[in-house]
Amino acid sequence: MATEEQAQEIEVLQSIYPDEFTQITDTQFTLRLVLEPPNIPGQSHEPPILNLHVTYPPTYPDTAPALDLTIDAASPTSSLSFPDDKDTLLTALATTIDENLGMAMVFSLATTLKEAAEELIASRAQAVEARREEQLRAEEEKEMEKFRGTLVTRERFVEWLARFKEEEEEKRRLAAAAREEEEKGRRGGGGVKEKRLTGRQLYERGLVGGMDDAEEEVDGVEVDLAKLKVAAPPAFD
């Protein structure tokens, strides 16, 4: 049998929660609490509906009511995890109970419970959003690396300088080898050799006599006639 004070509180609760209040006995009832979804852009949430079960002890409100908490069977359960979250949410009511002993407190308890559940859902939604944004930043950073030069550090510069010196030394070695090969080619007969004419050739070309100190160009070759020795013509039979 409910006390007069308990009956008065039940009457007030029925007026506040006309569609959410369900009376079971004179001292037992359930409040259906519809939670608000977190306001996070880009996310769509359908939070669960909580059922707060209240039982008045004979000494209520001088002592706390017996409380139990369930999730409505028709509501989604992804935002909260029971029974773990059940203990967390009921524990969040301890301060409100202590502050309201001696007074009707169910409305305050229902308000505190609703706020605590909504904060818990919002914090989890924000964590999901933070992970999503972090993943997007990582993907953007990876994409930007394609357009960004390599960061120059002391170690990378020393490595590059050593490699540059090796490449330059190899170029000098190859150039020197090429010059040496070219020089060998010239010394091995690549130049124009001086042609020596026989006496018969000089005679036939009319180059003998009166040109002791002269130089003549024959067939594109410059010939010092003063140094020429005329070979004796062969004997004819």
C-alpha positions as semicolon CSV with decimal commas, in nm:
position;residue;x (nm);y (nm);z (nm)
1;M;0,000;0,000;0,000
2;A;0,147;0,333;-0,104
3;T;0,174;0,612;0,146
4;E;-0,003;0,939;0,078
5;E;0,324;1,106;-0,021
6;Q;0,405;0,820;-0,257
7;A;0,059;0,832;-0,413
8;Q;0,092;1,206;-0,468
9;E;0,424;1,160;-0,649
10;I;0,277;0,891;-0,872
11;E;-0,005;1,127;-0,966
12;V;0,245;1,401;-1,058
13;L;0,457;1,159;-1,262
14;Q;0,150;1,044;-1,456
15;S;0,083;1,405;-1,556
16;I;0,444;1,465;-1,660
17;Y;0,478;1,135;-1,850
18;P;0,126;1,061;-1,979
19;D;0,250;0,820;-2,249
20;E;0,566;0,697;-2,078
21;F;0,429;0,604;-1,734
22;T;0,319;0,246;-1,670
23;Q;0,191;0,154;-1,321
24;I;0,239;-0,205;-1,212
25;T;0,125;-0,194;-0,848
26;D;0,052;0,078;-0,592
27;T;0,426;0,102;-0,524
28;Q;0,576;-0,014;-0,853
29;F;0,587;0,156;-1,193
30;T;0,800;0,204;-1,503
31;L;0,908;0,522;-1,682
32;R;0,990;0,497;-2,052
33;L;1,272;0,742;-2,134
34;V;1,322;0,835;-2,500
35;L;1,680;0,954;-2,547
36;E;1,786;1,235;-2,781
37;P;2,038;1,146;-3,055
38;P;2,380;1,317;-3,048
39;N;2,407;1,626;-3,267
40;I;2,706;1,533;-3,482
41;P;2,706;1,640;-3,850
42;G;2,731;1,353;-4,094
43;Q;2,608;1,093;-3,846
44;S;2,262;0,946;-3,811
45;H;2,175;0,787;-3,478
46;E;1,867;0,622;-3,341
47;P;1,939;0,600;-2,968
48;P;1,778;0,331;-2,753
49;I;1,480;0,378;-2,525
50;L;1,543;0,311;-2,155
51;N;1,292;0,172;-1,909
52;L;1,344;0,289;-1,550
53;H;1,176;0,050;-1,307
54;V;1,094;0,203;-0,968
55;T;0,980;0,032;-0,649
56;Y;0,893;0,233;-0,336
57;P;1,008;0,093;-0,005
58;P;0,773;0,166;0,289
59;T;1,009;0,437;0,418
60;Y;1,040;0,626;0,086
61;P;1,132;0,915;0,042
62;D;1,347;0,900;0,356
63;T;1,523;0,606;0,194
64;A;1,611;0,557;-0,174
65;P;1,375;0,371;-0,406
66;A;1,478;0,039;-0,557
67;L;1,582;0,100;-0,917
68;D;1,635;-0,121;-1,217
69;L;1,713;-0,033;-1,580
70;T;1,645;-0,211;-1,908
71;I;1,653;-0,124;-2,277
72;D;1,321;-0,123;-2,458
73;A;1,291;-0,440;-2,665
74;A;1,189;-0,247;-2,980
75;S;1,478;0,002;-2,967
76;P;1,830;-0,035;-3,118
77;T;2,107;-0,146;-2,884
78;S;2,418;-0,038;-3,074
79;S;2,469;0,287;-2,880
80;L;2,465;0,127;-2,534
81;S;2,598;-0,202;-2,406
82;F;2,401;-0,383;-2,139
83;P;2,455;-0,499;-1,870
84;D;2,786;-0,304;-1,851
85;D;2,626;0,035;-1,918
86;K;2,340;-0,045;-1,682
87;D;2,573;-0,043;-1,380
88;T;2,743;0,275;-1,505
89;L;2,416;0,463;-1,546
90;L;2,265;0,352;-1,216
91;T;2,586;0,454;-1,039
92;A;2,548;0,802;-1,193
93;L;2,227;0,842;-0,985
94;A;2,400;0,812;-0,648
95;T;2,463;1,185;-0,605
96;T;2,106;1,277;-0,700
97;I;1,971;1,027;-0,447
98;D;2,187;1,166;-0,167
99;E;2,083;1,525;-0,248
100;N;1,709;1,445;-0,249
101;L;1,660;1,212;0,048
102;G;1,345;1,312;0,235
103;M;1,183;1,452;-0,083
104;A;1,007;1,306;-0,386
105;M;1,299;1,231;-0,620
106;V;1,184;1,011;-0,909
107;F;1,150;1,300;-1,155
108;S;1,505;1,417;-1,065
109;L;1,633;1,062;-1,099
110;A;1,470;1,021;-1,442
111;T;1,616;1,354;-1,561
112;T;1,965;1,267;-1,436
113;L;1,948;0,921;-1,593
114;K;1,838;1,058;-1,931
115;E;2,119;1,314;-1,936
116;A;2,382;1,057;-1,832
117;A;2,271;0,813;-2,104
118;E;2,270;1,083;-2,371
119;E;2,618;1,199;-2,269
120;L;2,746;0,842;-2,288
121;I;2,600;0,794;-2,635
122;A;2,735;1,131;-2,752
123;S;3,085;1,056;-2,625
124;R;3,090;0,728;-2,818
125;A;2,959;0,895;-3,132
126;Q;3,229;1,163;-3,100
127;A;3,494;0,893;-3,062
128;V;3,371;0,729;-3,382
129;E;3,378;1,066;-3,559
130;A;3,729;1,137;-3,429
131;R;3,853;0,803;-3,565
132;R;3,686;0,874;-3,898
133;E;3,845;1,220;-3,921
134;E;4,183;1,076;-3,825
135;Q;4,152;0,818;-4,100
136;L;4,060;1,090;-4,349
137;R;4,359;1,301;-4,240
138;A;4,588;1,000;-4,279
139;E;4,453;0,934;-4,629
140;E;4,490;1,302;-4,724
141;E;4,844;1,310;-4,587
142;K;4,931;0,998;-4,784
143;E;4,788;1,158;-5,099
144;M;4,981;1,482;-5,038
145;E;5,306;1,287;-5,010
146;K;5,280;1,227;-5,385
147;F;5,317;1,601;-5,447
148;R;5,570;1,678;-5,176
149;G;5,948;1,661;-5,212
150;T;6,162;1,449;-4,987
151;L;6,249;1,623;-4,662
152;V;6,621;1,702;-4,659
153;T;6,797;1,589;-4,344
154;R;7,169;1,587;-4,266
155;E;7,188;1,211;-4,320
156;R;7,009;1,230;-4,656
157;F;7,233;1,519;-4,771
158;V;7,552;1,330;-4,680
159;E;7,421;1,023;-4,864
160;W;7,332;1,233;-5,170
161;L;7,671;1,411;-5,169
162;A;7,862;1,083;-5,158
163;R;7,657;0,943;-5,444
164;F;7,704;1,266;-5,644
165;K;8,082;1,252;-5,600
166;E;8,090;0,889;-5,713
167;E;7,890;0,973;-6,024
168;E;8,113;1,270;-6,109
169;E;8,427;1,059;-6,061
170;E;8,285;0,792;-6,292
171;K;8,211;1,056;-6,556
172;R;8,571;1,187;-6,536
173;R;8,710;0,834;-6,561
174;L;8,502;0,756;-6,868
175;A;8,598;1,086;-7,034
176;A;8,968;1,023;-6,968
177;A;8,939;0,671;-7,109
178;A;8,768;0,808;-7,421
179;R;9,042;1,069;-7,474
180;E;9,313;0,807;-7,430
181;E;9,144;0,579;-7,682
182;E;9,118;0,864;-7,931
183;E;9,486;0,951;-7,884
184;K;9,586;0,590;-7,949
185;G;9,386;0,595;-8,271
186;R;9,567;0,899;-8,397
187;R;9,911;0,755;-8,312
188;G;9,829;0,424;-8,477
189;G;9,797;0,562;-8,832
190;G;9,507;0,794;-8,828
191;G;9,724;1,090;-8,958
192;V;9,856;1,160;-9,307
193;K;10,189;1,002;-9,388
194;E;10,454;1,178;-9,596
195;K;10,491;1,020;-9,941
196;R;10,846;0,959;-10,074
197;L;10,884;0,960;-10,455
198;T;11,129;0,738;-10,635
199;G;11,381;0,885;-10,882
200;R;11,186;0,745;-11,174
201;Q;10,871;0,915;-11,048
202;L;11,054;1,246;-11,010
203;Y;11,202;1,213;-11,362
204;E;10,871;1,123;-11,523
205;R;10,703;1,420;-11,357
206;G;10,978;1,662;-11,463
207;L;11,081;1,739;-11,109
208;V;11,453;1,681;-11,145
209;G;11,695;1,975;-11,175
210;G;11,698;2,346;-11,084
211;M;11,502;2,298;-10,768
212;D;11,768;2,226;-10,510
213;D;11,624;2,441;-10,240
214;A;11,265;2,443;-10,351
215;E;10,960;2,277;-10,208
216;E;10,684;2,146;-10,428
217;E;10,340;2,011;-10,357
218;V;10,272;1,688;-10,539
219;D;9,934;1,525;-10,529
220;G;9,839;1,732;-10,229
221;V;10,164;1,641;-10,041
222;E;10,428;1,902;-9,968
223;V;10,771;1,765;-10,078
224;D;11,113;1,906;-9,985
225;L;11,301;1,856;-10,312
226;A;11,634;1,944;-10,165
227;K;11,618;1,638;-9,949
228;L;11,507;1,403;-10,219
229;K;11,749;1,138;-10,343
230;V;11,708;1,042;-10,701
231;A;11,718;0,675;-10,757
232;A;11,911;0,548;-11,055
233;P;11,687;0,446;-11,340
234;P;11,673;0,077;-11,406
235;A;11,877;-0,071;-11,688
236;F;11,693;-0,144;-12,003
237;D;11,774;-0,446;-12,219
